[in-house]
Amino acid sequence: MEYYGRKPNYNVLHRLMFGMAEFYNGGAFVIINTFFAVFMTKALGMPTALAGTIPLVGKVWDAITDPMMGNIADRTTSKFGPKRFFILIGGFVSALTFLMLWLTIPTKSVVILYIFYLIMYCLFSTGFTILMVPYNGLLPDMMDDYTMRAKFSNVRMIWSTLGSMVCGLVPTFIITDNLNTSLYLKCAVIFSVLFFITSMVTFFGTWEKKKEPVKTTLAESFPQSISVLKSRSFRLFLGLYLFGQCGMDFVSGMAVYYVDDVLNGYSNGYFTYLMAVLLISQLTGMLIWGPVMSHTSKRTTILIGAPVRLIGTLGLLVFSYEGANIVPVLIMTALIGLGNAATLTSIFAIMADMAEVDELITSVRRPGIVSGMATFVRKISSGVSAAVIGFLLSAVGYDEVIANQGARQSLSTQQGITMIYIMVPAVLITLLFIVAVIFPLTGKEFAVVQREIARRKGEDSSVITEDENKICEKVTGFKYEDLWKSENASKLS
């Protein structure tokens, strides 16, 4: 086997180098979600209703760029390797476009401000796509080993958590005055440099198999992407991905409201304590669950981690009132972080295995298109989660005027916030567990899929057994005789 980049090396150093690009993925949106709306509304004076539509338009833009980027990555030829080439380009573009988000222009016109930052956000989304879609599709083209992929994915998630921690903490020390636009830009310069460096380390520390590029046109990006959904394993993977991640979207999106309006402890530093415990326990969990996943399966850690998350989430019901002792709240939060580490590590490790299942169905190796579809669905779900949080807060009677005056919400609203913060994630975690029970791919099934691909390529002369036949059908959702057909990659029916 020939490779682009450095020679394959599976030691800890190269796992660390592979995972470093995730620092950007884990950290950039923490800064944006925390400060971008504040920057536009407080520092620039843009109306909140207008400011809130900019990320939403960005998600619509992603609907165009993510499938196209996956297709482009799969059909590109480069001396660096197609995925690594776009990581190189994306490292520059993503750092630059992140910085451009925080530029200011000399105008008081709300219309001009809106158009400018809408364009900047779409450019940022494009830079993010150029880097992260190929990066999400790189691991299947680095190695075939099921267990080794799990180890690399575990280190990647450690970097993601580190990115969240650094990007959640450091900007609060820099942006001490939220009306001062120069402080936002100063923060952006620092993190743009960090994001660029970590992406370049991943570029220089990885490799990629040499293979024939996929022969598809750009116009085929969308039917090609949609065809990925025909895989039974991929559809169930999306269930794992969305239920697992959206559950944490509600935790992060509702945490300030929970601490401030329910516990009435924001001024006491409770929010800092809660987020610190959540992220530190998640980082600790990455170190615990990685070896467990390597010795069992990627599905097993979800089946363990989801109940841990659920216990921690439901345990908060007992302590969700004004004046509650913060210690048991932090203990429950630590359980949520530990459980999330297990599910998050497993989900990203499973994503790398979806390319083989898709290849068995289509006879085409297209990890870029598979990762592009997964990235797109996750971005859309993130936007939907934010919208649902706003709708539910309104439904429980949240009063922005009272909040602006620093007064307490009504008792019924406080109880409603508690239900949103606890019960919505609890339902999503339960659905995550159910999908994990159904999910058909472990190390055993993955080995069967790889063996069948080798047979189809003429690299394995063995005869498929009845049990292997059933596994192939169960994993793909296709009858055995309908597998390995190129038209499966373009037909939507």
Long-range contacts (C-beta under 8 A, 24 or more apart in sequence): 1-209, 1-210, 2-209, 2-210, 3-81, 3-207, 3-208, 3-209, 3-210, 4-78, 4-79, 4-80, 4-81, 4-84, 4-207, 4-208, 4-209, 4-210, 5-80, 5-81, 5-84, 5-206, 5-207, 5-208, 6-204, 6-205, 6-206, 6-207, 7-207, 8-142, 8-143, 8-207, 10-143, 10-148, 10-151, 12-155, 13-205, 14-205, 14-206, 15-151, 15-152, 15-155, 16-155, 16-159, 16-205, 17-201, 17-202, 17-204, 17-205, 17-206, 18-138, 18-139, 18-142, 18-152, 18-155, 18-156, 18-202, 18-205, 18-206, 19-152, 19-155, 19-156, 19-157, 19-158, 19-159, 19-202, 20-159, 20-198, 20-199, 20-201, 20-202, 20-205, 21-87, 21-91, 21-131, 21-132, 21-135, 21-159, 21-198, 21-199, 21-201, 21-202, 22-135, 22-156, 22-157, 22-159, 22-160, 22-163, 23-159, 23-160, 23-162, 23-163, 23-166, 23-194, 23-195, 23-198, 24-94, 24-131, 24-132, 24-163, 24-195, 24-198, 24-199, 25-132, 25-135, 25-160, 25-163, 26-159, 26-160, 26-161, 26-162, 26-163, 26-164, 26-167, 27-163, 27-164, 27-166, 27-167, 27-168, 27-191, 27-195, 28-94, 28-98, 28-128, 28-163, 28-167, 28-191, 28-195, 30-163, 30-164, 30-167, 30-168, 31-167, 31-171, 31-187, 31-191, 32-101, 33-252, 34-168, 34-171, 35-171, 35-175, 35-178, 35-184, 35-187, 36-101, 38-178, 39-102, 39-178, 39-181, 39-184, 40-113, 40-117, 42-178, 42-179, 43-178, 43-179, 43-180, 43-181, 43-184, 44-104, 44-113, 44-181, 45-108, 45-110, 46-110, 46-113, 46-114, 46-117, 47-110, 50-110, 50-114, 54-114, 54-117, 54-118, 54-121, 55-121, 55-383, 55-386, 56-383, 56-387, 57-118, 57-121, 57-122, 58-121, 58-122, 58-124, 58-125, 59-379, 59-380, 59-382, 59-383, 61-122, 61-125, 61-126, 62-125, 62-129, 62-376, 62-379, 62-380, 63-376, 63-380, 65-125, 65-126, 65-129, 66-129, 66-133, 66-225, 66-372, 66-373, 66-375, 66-376, 66-379, 67-221, 67-222, 67-224, 67-225, 67-369, 67-372, 67-373, 67-376, 68-218, 68-221, 68-372, 69-129, 69-130, 69-133, 69-134, 69-368, 69-372, 70-133, 70-137, 70-221, 70-224, 70-225, 70-366, 70-368, 70-369, 70-370, 70-371, 70-372, 70-373, 70-375, 71-214, 71-216, 71-218, 71-220, 71-221, 71-224, 71-225, 71-368, 71-369, 71-372, 72-218, 72-221, 72-368, 73-133, 73-134, 73-137, 73-368, 73-372, 74-137, 74-213, 74-214, 74-216, 74-365, 74-366, 74-367, 74-368, 74-369, 75-213, 75-214, 75-215, 75-216, 76-213, 77-213, 80-203, 81-141, 81-207, 81-208, 81-210, 82-134, 82-208, 82-213, 82-368, 83-134, 83-135, 83-137, 83-138, 83-141, 83-208, 83-367, 83-368, 84-134, 84-138, 84-203, 84-206, 84-207, 84-208, 85-134, 86-130, 86-131, 86-133, 86-134, 87-131, 87-134, 87-135, 87-138, 87-199, 87-202, 87-203, 87-206, 88-200, 88-203, 89-130, 90-127, 90-130, 90-131, 90-132, 90-134, 90-135, 90-199, 91-131, 91-195, 91-196, 91-199, 91-200, 91-203, 92-196, 93-126, 93-127, 93-130, 93-131, 94-124, 94-127, 94-128, 94-130, 94-131, 94-195, 94-196, 94-199, 95-127, 95-192, 95-193, 95-195, 95-196, 95-199, 96-127, 96-192, 97-123, 97-124, 97-126, 97-127, 97-128, 98-124, 98-127, 98-188, 98-191, 98-192, 98-195, 99-185, 99-188, 99-189, 99-192, 100-124, 101-188, 102-181, 102-184, 102-185, 102-187, 102-188, 103-185, 104-181, 104-185, 129-375, 131-199, 132-375, 133-368, 133-371, 133-372, 133-375, 134-368, 134-371, 135-202, 136-351, 136-371, 136-372, 136-374, 136-375, 137-355, 137-367, 137-368, 137-370, 137-371, 137-372, 138-206, 138-208, 138-367, 139-352, 140-352, 140-353, 140-355, 140-356, 140-367, 141-208, 141-209, 141-211, 141-367, 142-206, 142-207, 142-208, 142-209, 144-450, 146-353, 146-443, 146-446, 146-447, 147-294, 147-443, 149-349, 149-352, 149-353, 150-290, 150-293, 150-294, 150-298, 150-349, 151-290, 151-294, 153-345, 153-348, 153-349, 153-351, 153-352, 154-286, 154-289, 154-290, 154-293, 154-294, 154-345, 154-349, 155-290, 156-348, 157-286, 157-341, 157-344, 157-345, 157-348, 158-283, 158-286, 158-287, 159-198, 160-344, 161-279, 161-282, 161-283, 161-286, 161-341, 162-283, 164-279, 165-279, 165-280, 165-283, 166-194, 167-191, 168-275, 168-279, 211-365, 214-364, 214-365, 214-366, 214-369, 220-490, 221-369, 223-490, 223-491, 223-492, 224-366, 224-369, 224-489, 224-490, 225-369, 225-372, 225-373, 225-376, 226-373, 226-492, 227-362, 227-488, 227-489, 227-490, 227-491, 227-492, 228-354, 228-358, 228-369, 228-370, 228-373, 229-373, 230-361, 230-477, 230-478, 230-488, 231-354, 231-357, 231-358, 231-361, 231-476, 231-477, 232-440, 232-474, 232-475, 232-476, 232-477, 233-354, 233-357, 233-439, 233-440, 233-441, 233-475, 233-476, 233-477, 234-354, 234-357, 234-358, 234-370, 234-373, 235-477, 236-435, 236-438, 236-439, 236-440, 237-347, 237-350, 237-351, 237-354, 237-374, 237-439, 238-374, 238-377, 239-431, 239-432, 239-435, 240-302, 240-343, 240-346, 240-347, 240-350, 240-432, 240-435, 240-436, 240-439, 241-347, 241-351, 241-374, 241-377, 241-378, 242-377, 242-378, 242-381, 243-428, 243-429, 243-431, 243-432, 243-435, 244-302, 244-340, 244-343, 244-344, 244-347, 244-428, 244-432, 245-344, 245-347, 245-378, 245-381, 245-382, 246-381, 246-382, 246-384, 246-385, 246-428, 247-309, 247-424, 247-425, 247-428, 247-429, 247-432, 248-340, 248-344, 248-425, 249-381, 249-382, 249-385, 249-386, 249-389, 250-385, 250-389, 250-420, 250-421, 250-424, 250-425, 250-428, 251-278, 251-336, 251-421, 251-425, 253-385, 253-386, 253-389, 254-389, 254-417, 254-420, 254-421, 255-421, 257-393, 257-398, 257-417, 257-421, 258-320, 258-417, 258-418, 258-421, 261-403, 261-408, 261-409, 261-413, 261-414, 261-417, 262-320, 262-321, 262-322, 262-414, 262-417, 262-418, 262-421, 263-320, 263-321, 263-322, 263-324, 263-326, 263-329, 264-322, 264-323, 264-408, 265-326, 268-326, 270-326, 270-329, 273-326, 273-330, 274-329, 274-330, 274-333, 277-330, 277-333, 277-334, 277-337, 278-333, 278-334, 278-336, 278-337, 279-337, 280-337, 281-333, 281-334, 281-335, 281-336, 281-337, 281-338, 281-341, 282-337, 282-338, 282-340, 282-341, 282-344, 283-341, 284-337, 284-338, 284-341, 285-337, 285-338, 285-339, 285-340, 285-341, 285-342, 285-345, 286-341, 286-345, 288-338, 288-341, 289-341, 289-342, 289-345, 289-346, 290-345, 292-342, 293-342, 293-345, 293-346, 293-349, 297-442, 297-443, 298-346, 298-349, 298-350, 298-353, 298-442, 299-346, 299-350, 299-436, 299-439, 299-441, 299-442, 300-442, 301-342, 301-343, 301-345, 301-346, 302-342, 302-343, 302-346, 302-347, 302-432, 302-433, 302-436, 302-439, 303-433, 303-436, 303-437, 304-342, 305-338, 305-339, 305-340, 305-341, 305-342, 305-343, 305-346, 306-339, 306-342, 306-343, 306-429, 306-430, 306-432, 306-433, 306-436, 307-339, 307-433, 308-335, 308-338, 308-339, 308-342, 309-335, 309-336, 309-339, 309-340, 309-343, 309-425, 309-429, 310-339, 310-426, 310-429, 310-430, 310-433, 311-335, 311-339, 312-336, 312-337, 312-338, 312-339, 313-422, 313-425, 313-426, 313-429, 314-422, 314-426, 316-418, 316-421, 316-422, 317-418, 317-422, 320-418, 320-421, 320-422, 322-414, 339-429, 343-432, 350-439, 350-441, 353-441, 353-446, 356-446, 356-449, 356-450, 356-453, 357-441, 357-449, 357-475, 357-476, 359-453, 360-449, 360-452, 360-453, 360-456, 360-472, 360-475, 360-476, 360-483, 360-484, 361-476, 361-478, 361-483, 361-484, 361-485, 361-488, 361-489, 362-484, 362-485, 362-486, 362-488, 362-489, 363-456, 363-484, 363-485, 363-486, 363-488, 363-489, 364-486, 364-489, 366-489, 389-420, 392-416, 392-420, 392-424, 393-417, 393-420, 396-420, 440-471, 440-474, 440-475, 441-475, 444-471, 445-471, 445-474, 445-475, 448-472, 448-475, 449-475, 452-483, 456-483, 456-484
